[in-house]
Amino acid sequence: MTDLILASASRSVQARRRIEGHIFQTPLLPARAPGLWFKAENFQLTGSFKIRGAASVMTALPPGSALVTASSGNHGIGAARAAQSLGAKLTVVLPESVVPEKLAKIRSYGVEVVLHGAETGLAEQYAQRLAQETGARYVSPYNDADVIAGQGTIGLELLDGPPIDNLFIAMGGGGLISGIGAVMKAFSPKTRIIGAAAEASQALALSMKAGHVVDCDHLDTLADAVAGGIDEDTLTLPLAQAVVDEVVTCSESEILAALRALAQEETLLVEGAAALAMAAFQKVKAKGQTNVVLLCGGNFDGPKLRTLVLGERN
């Protein structure tokens, strides 16, 4: 086992102690089908796992530390909630195109908000410059050892349940699958870590195959929370290569079918990235084994979900 895996797993053990009072230990729910369980991060305090990584960073710093981040989605909401809980001084940079509801949600936690750039990539670049100019700590959504450690606390919670044969996790920037994967390989090495990649945006999957960061097309996807590229110096690539046993690429039709199955058969309403992990499970023949699908979030677009799942028209 590599030192990289052990170091990340050790950081997650430390992070769990620090953040336990600032997050919700989400349930492991049995599916109606035998042998399948759901780790329900869609029931997390902010509707996704992202608060874990943000809280991990903030609890590793002196109280009142200044931080800067950029995200118009789950990471921004999670970081804002963690900052409110921990008294951190956080600035969240958002693109000018941010959805008003998300802007209002982030502002509701009392953090400073800066609108900059037409899209998230420009907002992120500005946030990095702002952090350098002010001496604040920049908090990446995934490319940060403490963020990865925070996401890995999900794996520690899973170890308290039944032994797992296969664990299905959606792949975006890689912080989630790297953190959890390191914990499982350190403490439950027989558990297979299966990454789910969206066919429309699969930067990490292609980079893992190439052995270095590669660029690729990023098309619209229902799993929008995992869309986009990864940093050239990302910490997640070598870690993901070390812990992921298999990558399953899923089409938009497969993600949609999984979204509908979760809603109609399991009465679980989740976002597209969570359905992506379910889609990977549906493609892998794993009968007679204990399988866990990580439902990474439930911050879905209400009207869009009703149209896709229930067939309602606007």
C-alpha positions in Angstrom: 0.0 0.0 0.0 1.4 3.4 -1.0 2.4 6.1 1.5 0.1 8.4 -0.5 -3.0 6.3 0.4 -2.0 6.0 4.1 -1.2 9.7 4.4 -4.6 10.6 3.0 -6.5 8.1 5.2 -4.7 9.4 8.3 -5.7 12.9 7.4 -9.3 11.8 7.2 -9.2 10.2 10.6 -7.9 13.5 12.0 -10.5 15.5 10.0 -13.4 13.3 11.3 -12.6 14.3 14.9 -12.5 18.0 14.0 -15.6 18.3 11.9 -18.0 15.9 13.7 -19.9 18.7 15.4 -20.3 20.7 12.2 -21.8 18.1 9.8 -24.5 15.4 9.8 -23.5 11.7 9.9 -25.7 10.6 7.0 -27.5 7.3 7.0 -26.7 4.1 5.1 -30.1 3.2 3.7 -31.1 -0.3 2.4 -32.5 -0.3 -1.1 -35.6 -2.3 -2.0 -33.4 -4.6 -4.0 -31.3 -7.0 -2.0 -27.6 -6.4 -1.7 -27.8 -2.6 -2.4 -27.4 0.2 0.0 -27.4 4.0 -0.4 -25.0 6.3 1.5 -27.3 9.3 1.6 -25.3 12.5 1.4 -28.3 14.1 -0.2 -29.5 14.4 3.4 -26.4 16.3 4.5 -26.9 19.7 6.1 -26.4 21.6 2.8 -27.8 18.9 0.6 -24.4 17.5 -0.5 -21.1 16.2 0.8 -19.2 19.4 0.1 -19.6 20.8 3.6 -17.3 18.0 4.9 -14.2 19.2 2.9 -14.9 22.9 3.6 -15.2 22.2 7.4 -12.1 20.1 7.3 -10.1 23.1 5.9 -11.6 25.6 8.3 -11.0 23.4 11.4 -7.4 22.9 10.5 -6.7 26.7 10.6 -6.7 29.2 13.4 -10.1 30.6 14.3 -11.1 33.6 12.2 -8.7 32.8 9.4 -9.4 34.5 6.1 -10.4 32.2 3.2 -11.4 32.7 -0.4 -13.2 30.2 -2.6 -15.1 30.1 -5.9 -18.2 28.0 -6.7 -21.7 28.7 -7.7 -22.9 25.3 -6.7 -22.6 22.7 -3.9 -19.1 23.7 -2.8 -20.0 27.4 -2.5 -23.0 26.5 -0.4 -21.1 24.0 1.8 -18.2 26.4 2.4 -20.6 29.2 3.3 -22.5 27.1 5.8 -19.2 25.8 7.3 -17.9 29.4 7.6 -21.0 30.4 9.5 -20.7 27.5 11.8 -17.0 27.9 12.5 -16.7 31.7 12.4 -14.3 31.8 9.5 -13.9 34.9 7.3 -14.9 33.6 3.9 -15.2 35.3 0.6 -17.0 33.4 -2.2 -16.4 34.5 -5.7 -19.3 33.8 -8.1 -19.8 34.3 -11.8 -22.1 37.1 -12.8 -24.3 34.4 -14.4 -25.0 32.7 -11.0 -28.5 31.4 -10.6 -30.3 33.9 -8.3 -31.5 31.2 -5.9 -28.0 29.9 -5.4 -26.7 33.5 -4.9 -29.4 34.1 -2.2 -28.6 30.8 -0.5 -24.9 31.5 -0.2 -25.5 35.1 0.9 -27.9 33.8 3.6 -25.0 32.4 5.5 -23.5 35.9 6.0 -20.3 35.4 4.0 -18.8 38.1 1.6 -19.8 37.5 -2.0 -18.0 38.9 -5.0 -19.5 38.6 -8.5 -16.8 38.4 -11.2 -16.6 37.0 -14.7 -19.1 35.5 -17.1 -18.6 31.9 -16.0 -17.2 29.8 -13.2 -13.7 29.3 -14.6 -13.1 33.1 -14.7 -14.5 33.4 -11.2 -12.1 30.7 -10.0 -9.1 32.4 -11.5 -10.1 35.7 -9.9 -10.6 34.0 -6.5 -7.1 32.6 -6.7 -5.6 36.0 -7.5 -7.6 37.6 -4.7 -6.3 35.0 -2.3 -2.7 35.7 -3.3 -3.1 39.5 -3.1 -4.8 39.4 0.3 -2.8 36.6 1.9 -6.0 34.6 2.4 -6.2 30.8 2.1 -7.6 29.7 -1.2 -10.0 26.7 -0.8 -10.3 24.6 -4.0 -13.4 22.4 -4.4 -11.2 19.4 -4.8 -7.5 20.1 -5.2 -6.6 20.5 -1.5 -5.4 17.8 0.9 -7.7 19.0 3.7 -10.7 19.0 1.4 -9.9 15.5 0.2 -9.5 14.4 3.9 -12.9 15.9 4.7 -14.6 14.0 1.9 -12.8 10.8 3.1 -14.8 11.0 6.4 -17.6 9.4 4.4 -15.5 6.3 4.1 -14.9 6.2 7.8 -18.6 6.3 8.4 -19.1 3.4 5.9 -16.6 1.3 7.9 -19.1 1.3 10.7 -21.6 -0.6 8.6 -21.6 -4.0 6.9 -18.5 -5.1 4.8 -18.8 -3.6 1.3 -17.8 -5.5 -1.8 -18.3 -2.6 -4.3 -18.6 1.1 -3.7 -19.9 3.3 -6.6 -18.8 7.0 -6.6 -19.3 9.7 -9.1 -16.1 11.4 -10.4 -15.7 15.1 -10.9 -12.5 16.8 -9.8 -11.7 13.7 -7.8 -11.8 14.9 -4.2 -14.6 12.7 -3.3 -13.5 9.4 -4.8 -9.8 10.0 -3.8 -10.7 10.7 -0.2 -13.1 7.9 0.3 -11.0 5.5 -1.8 -7.9 6.1 0.3 -9.8 5.4 3.5 -11.3 2.2 2.1 -8.0 0.9 0.7 -6.4 1.6 4.1 -9.0 -0.1 6.2 -11.1 -2.3 3.9 -8.7 -3.2 1.0 -11.1 -5.9 -0.4 -13.7 -3.2 -1.2 -13.6 -2.4 -4.9 -13.8 1.4 -5.7 -15.8 1.9 -8.9 -15.8 5.4 -10.4 -18.7 6.7 -12.4 -17.8 9.1 -15.2 -20.2 11.1 -17.3 -19.6 10.5 -21.0 -20.3 14.2 -21.7 -17.5 15.4 -19.3 -14.9 12.9 -18.2 -11.7 14.8 -17.6 -10.5 12.8 -14.6 -11.3 9.4 -16.2 -9.4 10.3 -19.4 -6.5 11.7 -17.3 -6.3 8.5 -15.3 -6.1 6.5 -18.5 -3.4 8.8 -20.0 -1.4 9.0 -16.8 -1.4 12.8 -16.8 -3.9 15.7 -16.9 -5.6 15.9 -20.3 -8.2 18.3 -21.7 -11.4 17.2 -23.2 -14.7 18.5 -24.5 -17.3 19.3 -21.8 -20.9 19.0 -23.0 -24.1 19.6 -21.1 -24.8 16.8 -18.7 -27.5 15.9 -16.1 -24.6 15.3 -13.8 -23.6 19.0 -13.9 -21.9 18.9 -10.5 -19.1 16.7 -11.9 -18.6 18.6 -15.2 -15.5 20.6 -16.0 -11.8 20.2 -16.2 -9.2 19.6 -13.5 -6.1 21.5 -12.4 -2.7 20.7 -14.0 -1.2 20.2 -10.5 -4.2 18.3 -9.0 -3.5 16.1 -6.0 -6.4 13.9 -6.9 -5.0 12.3 -10.1 -2.3 10.2 -8.5 -4.5 9.3 -5.6 -7.4 8.3 -7.8 -5.0 6.2 -9.9 -4.0 4.4 -6.7 -7.4 3.7 -5.3 -9.9 3.3 -8.1 -10.3 -0.3 -9.3 -12.7 0.4 -12.3 -14.2 3.3 -14.1 -17.6 3.0 -15.7 -18.6 5.6 -18.2 -22.3 6.4 -18.4 -24.4 8.2 -21.2 -27.0 10.8 -20.6 -29.8 8.3 -21.2 -28.3 5.9 -18.6 -28.0 8.8 -16.0 -31.7 9.7 -16.7 -32.8 6.1 -16.3 -31.0 6.0 -13.0 -32.5 9.3 -11.9 -36.0 7.9 -12.7 -35.3 4.6 -10.9 -34.2 6.3 -7.8 -37.3 8.5 -7.7 -39.9 6.0 -8.8 -38.5 2.8 -7.2 -36.7 4.1 -4.2 -38.6 7.4 -3.6 -35.2 9.2 -3.5 -35.0 12.6 -5.3 -31.3 13.4 -6.0 -29.2 15.5 -8.3 -27.7 14.2 -11.6 -24.3 13.5 -10.1 -25.9 11.1 -7.6 -27.8 9.4 -10.3 -24.5 9.0 -12.2 -23.2 6.7 -9.4 -26.5 4.7 -9.6 -26.1 4.4 -13.4 -22.7 2.9 -13.0 -24.1 0.3 -10.5 -26.8 -0.6 -13.0 -24.2 -1.3 -15.7 -22.0 -3.6 -13.5 -23.1 -7.2 -12.8 -22.7 -7.4 -9.0 -25.4 -9.7 -7.9 -24.8 -11.7 -4.7 -22.5 -9.0 -3.4 -22.9 -6.0 -1.0 -23.0 -2.8 -3.1 -23.1 0.8 -1.9 -24.1 3.7 -4.2 -23.0 7.0 -2.9 -25.7 9.6 -3.4 -23.5 12.6 -3.3 -26.2 15.3 -3.3 -29.8 16.3 -3.7 -29.6 19.9 -4.8 -31.6 19.4 -7.9 -33.4 21.9 -10.2 -37.1 21.4 -9.2 -38.8 22.3 -12.4 -36.2 20.4 -14.5 -36.5 17.3 -12.3 -40.3 17.3 -12.4 -40.1 17.4 -16.2 -37.6 14.6 -16.5 -38.9 12.3 -13.9 -42.6 13.0 -13.7 -43.1 14.1 -17.3 -44.7 17.4 -16.2 -44.6 20.3 -18.6 -43.9 23.9 -17.7 
